[in-house]
Amino acid sequence: MRDEPYYHQDDPTEPIRQSSFPQQDQPGNKKLVLGGFQDASQRPERRPYQYPPPSHVDQPNAHSQNQQQQPSFPVQNRQPVKNSHAGQFPNSYPQAGQQIPPAGAYSPAQYPNNPGVQQYPYTQPGQMPGGAPQLRPRRRRKGCLITSLVVLLLVCIIGGFTLITAQRVLAFGSAISTQSPLSTQTGYMGTGDRVNLLVMGYGGGNHNGANLTDSMVVMSLLPQSHHTTLVSVPRDLYVQIPPGSGQYHKINASYEFGSNNGANPAAGGNAAAAKVSLVTGLDVKYWLTINFQGFREFIDAIGGIDVYVPDSFTANYPANDDPSINPNWIKVHFSKGMQHMNGQTAIEYARARYVLDNPAEGSDFARSARQQIMIKAALTKVKQMSTWPSLYNALSALQRTIYTNLSLADLMQFALKMDLNNAHRVGLSNQNVLVDATAPDGEYILKPSNDNWQAIKDYVKKQLYT
């Protein structure tokens, strides 16, 4: 359920006024948001990370990671024993119930028509000197008992390990969600209705703007067909916060304000989901936040990820999210092609915005695409069997990374059903339904074209993958 204070008629009828909300949402605050889509060269200058990048950067480049086999006895084609003459055993062993005749009971003259029959007392392999076939006593095979004990021991060990693992997974599910791990709000995605999940990324930490959602994307899923639409909402869209107050801020402050600067993440998630619902017209009930500091640790815990970089670029990147710790900037470079990235490199690739040599990669649309590439690479790595032994330890890092109002069971079903490879991407930008503008304090913002908020909803509805 949404918190009612956040769910009213939104911005269309409200004038834009000077904000009394602290302006902590400078463009550079870094969170994983799959945001808007305009060319950086067409917009007014932003204030990155609350301090502008220098015109020339000297810092070094940031990159340059028993079963026992039982003995087999061949079975020969045996002819039935003919009992027309007592004690006759042509080419066969004695059968059950038959008596072995004494040695010397036969002579060759008795059976002239059966020259192939060897009579006693002649001995052959497997016969006793007296002529009777030697019947070997069966040994009791201890191997079967030993194997059974080993299998039983393995079952106990694996069962104990599974129990411990299950307990750990359930504890993890309780820690990352407002719901119990095995509960469901979606009928485990067994519905034909559209399921919308708002994914928000933020930098984390204790510095100014740590809880501004740098990336906001709605993953809209039709569970039965797996059709997935990704709707990116630009962080700079100017909306009322709180709703109905007449005070306007960038939409990336919705989570920060609703959560009381991170103190109540569930309230923040509900507030942001309600605001995005009003803007897009989608019924966004569910949300998930990603803390980039924890995500960096998670990528390292699973041994890094393999990422295909579709286009080369170089960008300025802050040496630290908190300028009070390190105000310097570094240069990061990514070459086209497949690259193996550790956690730090992956985060820099996903969040880089101040591109120096390839303007197309400096747009919010390009950042959104890079973030989706990184998420797909992480999911691919998790599905590999070679990664599974490290997942147990990776849970600790992931537990510090994500928080959601979907249960663990629902979240797993959502991840299994969504199709990122064939997803439709919808970007709200100044190329379709938004326009560049300036806030009363001079800050760069985005507004609906002709102040028509309904046009945004109509556009999203037409673009959905049905």
HUJORA-V792816 format. One record per pair of residues at least 12 apart in sequence whose C-alpha atoms are under 7 Angstrom apart, sorted by the first residue. I is the first residue (numbers start at 1). J is the second residue. Records with the same first field share a line. If there is no record, write none. Layout:
I=J  J
This chain:
2=270  274
3=270
6=242  243  271  274
7=274
8=243
10=243  244  278
11=239  240
12=451  452  453
14=246
15=246
16=248
17=246  247  248
18=440
19=247  248  249
20=247
24=208  209
25=209  212  253
26=47  48  49  50
27=46  47  48  49
28=47  48  49  50
29=49  209  210  212  214
30=202  203  214  351
31=201  202  203  213  214  215  292
32=200  201  202  214  215  290  292  351
33=200  201  213  214  215  216  217  368
34=215  216  217  232  367  368  371
35=215  216  217  232  233  234  235  364  365  368
36=232  233  234  235  364  365  427  428  429
37=363  364  365  427  428  429
38=363  364  365  429  430  431
39=359  360  362  363
40=359  362  363
43=436
44=444
46=444
53=329
57=329  330
59=329  330  331
60=330  331
61=330  331  332
62=330  331  332
63=332
65=304  340  341  342
66=147
67=147
68=143
78=92
79=92
87=100  101
90=117
100=132
103=120  121  130  131
104=120  121
106=119  120
107=119
172=399
173=408
175=399
176=399  402  403  404
177=403  404  405  406  407
178=404  405
179=405  406  407
180=407
181=407  408  409
182=407  408  409
183=407  409
184=407  409  410
186=410
188=410  413
189=223  413  414
190=223
191=223
192=222  223  224
193=222
194=220  221  222
195=220  221  222
196=218  219  220  221  283  284  285  286
197=218  219  220  284  286  287
198=216  217  218  219  273  284  286  287  288
199=216  217  218  287  288  289
200=213  215  216  217  288  289  290
201=213  214  215  216  289  290  291  292
202=214  290  291  292
203=291  292  293
204=291  292  293
207=322
211=256  261  262
212=252  253  255  256
213=252  253  255
214=235  252
215=235
216=232  233  234  235
217=230  231  232  233
218=230  231  232
219=231
221=418
223=417
226=417  418  419
227=418  419  423  465  466
228=418  419  420  423  424  465
229=423  424  425  464  465
230=423  424  425  426
231=425  426  427
232=426  427  428
233=427  428
234=428
235=250  251  252
236=250  251  445  446
237=250  251  445  446  447
238=250  251  445  446  447
239=251
241=254
254=271  272
255=268  269  271  272
256=268
258=271
269=287
273=285  287
279=456  457
280=456  457  460
281=457
286=405  406
287=404  405
288=402  403  404  405
289=402  403  404
290=401  402
291=401  402
292=401
294=397  398  400  401
295=398  401
296=343  344  347
297=343  397
298=394  397  398
299=342  343
300=342  343
301=390  394
302=387  390  391  394
304=340  341  342  343
305=340  341  342  377  378  381
306=338  339  340  341  377
307=338  339  340  374  377
308=337  338  339
309=335  336  337  338
310=336  337
311=335  336
312=334  335  336
313=333  334  335  355  357  358
314=331  332  333  334  355  356  357
315=331  332  333  352  354  355  356
316=329  330  331  332  354  355
317=329  330  331  332  352
318=330
346=374
350=367  370  371  374
351=367
365=427
424=465
426=463
433=448  449  455  456
434=446  447  448  449
435=447  448  449
